[in-house]
Amino acid sequence: MACAANAFSSDTPERFAELVRRFCRIKNLNKDTENIDTNVLLDQFNSFRVNTDSVKDQLLTVALKGIQHVLSSTTTSHGSLLGELLAALKAYNFFGRDDPSVQIPTCLQPTHLGDDIPASLVNPSPPSRPHKKTLKKKSKSRRSKGDTRDSDEEETRALESVPWPSLSGSESDYSDTESGVVANKLQGYQARVRQHSLCALYSIVKGTMRRLVFGYWTSFLPTGSEDRAGTLAAVLQNEWSIKVKVAALAAIAAFLERSKSALLVATERESASVQPFTPFSVLVGNMIRELHVTLLALLPSESSPQTITQTLKCLATVVGNSPYQKLRPGLLSKTVKLVRPYLSNRNANIRVGALTCMGAVVTIHAPLLEVSYILLPPHRQEESADVDVLKDDSSSPGSLPSTPVPMTPTLPTPPLSFTPPHMTFTPSKHTDTSAKDDIIWLIKSCGRSILPNSSGSTSPLPIRLEALQVLSSMALGYLTMLRSSLSHLTNILVQALADRDPGVQLHAVKTSENLACAISRHFSNDAVSADDKIFSVKEALIFWDCLLAGPLVEVLQSEKHTQLRAIGCDCLSNIGARVFEALEVSKQIICLTMLLGLTADPEPLVKESAARALGVYVLFPCQRTDVSFVADAANAVITCMEETNLSVKVKSSWAMANVADALVLNMARDDFSSFAESFSDVLLVKLFSSATNACCGEEKIRYNGVRALGSLLRYTQPRTLQKRNMTDVIENSVKLLVQSLSQGVMKVRWNACYALGGLLQNDCITVPSATWLEQVLIGLCLAMKNSKNFKVRINAAQALQTVAQRSKYGPAELFSSIWKYVIEAMEMSSKTEDFANYKYISSLSHQLSRTVLHLASLMEHTDLVCLAAVLFSKEDTVKQFLNATSEPLERSSCLSHLEKLKNLPLDKSSLTVLLSLLSTLTPPDVDEEKEGEQNRTTFRPSYD
């Protein structure tokens, strides 16, 4: 069968189906094998010289291996045979075990509610060999055709239609003198069948779409303590073979991998009382709890390192995919309580599995109170006010047994103050020895795994890397817990950065980057007041002073390891503006010098990371006003834009757009004139050229080029326009932006709207005599009216609102056309075929209202005649739209401007248009609005 797998692995679906049918025929062999042609068996298994039961068991093993190889090596769909395959494998998961409660159907059906299979579909196990007559009667009643063993033809037909094999063994067929060696060998064969059945199940689950496998979960995973029979939990509970247990744990992990979205529906009932109906969400919640109960009960009862390791890995998969925020607290506390002793186990694989499990605990997306409580030191847990909430509730359904955890031999604990001989930096001045008792115990444990011990020996490399990943996950998810442990964590990272192993250095830099990113996000969170900040800038400086004192600089200068230098640049980019400003000037210069130098690195990976970091630094308030640094960053980015590597060009284009944004931000400063005089016009022209080339490049570069062009056009000064060919540069840039309104991906289009809005704010470029002005206004109107993406419409309407002078809207005819487009956009604001646009309908409506009011506030008396044809037919539409989307205060300036026009000497037609516009824009009276509301809600009886 294994050979057949190679023959069928790349063949047609029909050949694959035929292979599965052959397997189904093989699996139906029962104990009556004396009538089967033994030559066939001998041809396939020349070395099988034992009794027929052993031949059958080994034949099943080979068949299951073949199925496993086929499923793992072919891309052929097996969806039509999925139910039959899973039913067969579920039968052989218990092969050779006496378990009368296990009932296997001929074909499993997917279900969302986990209903039991009806009894009519269940084939009971046939009795043992001595009761042949009974077996014939039961087989005859189950089959549509009779079974006559005197006929070879009937025997062949019976071979293909016989029900599932007996789940019991055949030890009774041997005499007492043979029952020693032969029985043990037979049990080994049967265990091998169960093992390969579980391996085949693993291959099916891994190779089948998740949505298809989800329907079979209740057939293999327990949904309650009474529903364990026939599931993988029963295999773990009753199995003696280590290999079978490992295979069952791997199958459970395969079911739950990448299933976080499916498990999000899980909930649990508050009371354990029996309910007449079990919702699907409660069923999933019960399944999660039962998996915890099964694995946590198995963990302390095992002594095999292989089983313990696989149990920890399976438990990590369960933890990483379970929605604990929707479940009753306590599961994680019990999990950590049982896993924690294995963090110091002598077996390296067990320690890696325990660290993986703890990494899954601290990777839970939403910071949970239970996890925060778990991470506290013991004396802090006793002082916590939430201890009662997290106590184990032994009376709750699915509670875990209070089994004592055997303490395993532990490794010697290394002193954290130990520094390897090759290190030259010791961050002792920042270490707070008085707060050692408040250090999180998990950080202490990871430090013992990462750092050398007192004798200078270190843990195996997989343990050190996994411990660094745990610290990385903790930094991202539970930063608020690290305040008392920040100095200790910094000490660990500094020593890991100076390690001789590149893998340890790489993970240490990545952990430092994640910690820096979390601290930067914490300081940039405007929703949290300065008094409520968990970290102070002084505390963050402790971390950065230690990194920049030597270890991180050495990593950035490592010529042998490209990835180290790249991630080092990413780490520097996450320092944050507030912390960078508080650094010493010498350390600021180190950061800027290193990044500017690395933009010339020959490796593309390093170059793109350095360019991105420069794009971050150039927006720091203390750096964007430094003309020298902005000019150096611009030159470095322009050089990177000339690279052929696409990834480098993408990051460089983003940095170039940030440089252009920094120029615009400086315009709001009082000393902007001195900055503008110092910034080179030649460099500005180079930025225009690079941005223009980006607008004509790939889509990933184009939207950054469009954003950069808009900011450069917004920044351009009058003296720059006097340069030679500058007028052509601007016209070419505007042409590209107008084309981008209707070409490219949506991100390019809404960036083009934003860029044109910046162009219209520049008074020295946007003059009424500009030949391209009408193209810009009409292009924005068409995007506002016709774009399929509502974000593009919103940005287009917002760009039209940025014009501050009536003269920029062109003559009266063009101004009335803009009015017409805006009113038509109002009528189409709620019409969309894309469901993703519905959440933007309200924003679009409010923006259109503000645009109309802005147009009315700039209106001149010469525009009234041209507006007559537009307003008279749409007066009610505009009035209803404004009443629904704008507030009375937003109309005050507009109405005051129209009242001033009313005092001018107007002809009759213009006055009529003005009065109509005033009536349209005037908000409804409060009393009238209340009366109208009452009329709409009051019941008025009507009579014939």
Secondary structure, DSSP 8 states (H G I E B T S, - for coil): -HHHHHHHTTS-HHHHHHHHHHHHHHHT--S--TTS-HHHHHHH-TT--S-HHHHHHHHHHHHHHHHHHHHHH-----GGGHHHHHHHHHHHTTTT---TT--EESS----SS-----GGGEE-----TT-HHHHHHHHHHHSSS---TT-HHHHHHHHHH-----SS--GGGS-TTTTTHHHHHHHHHHHHHHHHHHHHHHHHHHHS-HHHHGGGHHHHS-SSTTS-TTSHHHHHHH---HHHHHHHHHHHHHHHTT-HHHHTT----SS----S---HHHHHHHHHHHHHHHHHHHTTT---HHHHHHHHHHHHHHHHH--GGGS-TTHHHHHHHHHGGGGG-S-HHHHHHHHHHHHHHHT-SS--HHHHHHHS-HHHHHH-TTHHHHS--TTSTT-----------------TT---TT-----GGG--GGGGGGS-HHHHHHHHHHS--TTS----HHHHHHHHHHHHHHHHH-GGG-GGGHHHHHHHHHHHHT-S-HHHHHHHHHHHHHHHHHHHHHHH-TTS-GGG-SS-HHHHHHHHHHHHTTHHHHHHT-SS-HHHHHHHHHHHHTS-HHHHHHS-HHHHHHHHHHHHHHTT-SSHHHHHHHHHHHHHHTTSHHHHT-HHHHHHHHHHHHHHHT-S-HHHHHHHHHHHHHHHHHHHHHTTSTTHHHHHHHS-HHHHHHHHHHHHHHHTS-HHHHHHHHHHHHHHHHH--HHHHTSTTHHHHHHHHHHHHHHHTSSS-HHHHHHHHHHHHHHHT-TTT--TT-TTHHHHHHHHHHHHHH-S-HHHHHHHHHHHHT--SGGGG-SHHHHHHHHHHHHHHHHTTT--S-GGGGGGHHHHHHHHHHHHHHHHHT--GGGHHHHHHHHTTTHHHHHHHHHHH--GGGGHHHHHHHHHHHTS---HHHHHHHHHHHHHHS---HHHHHHHHHHHHS------
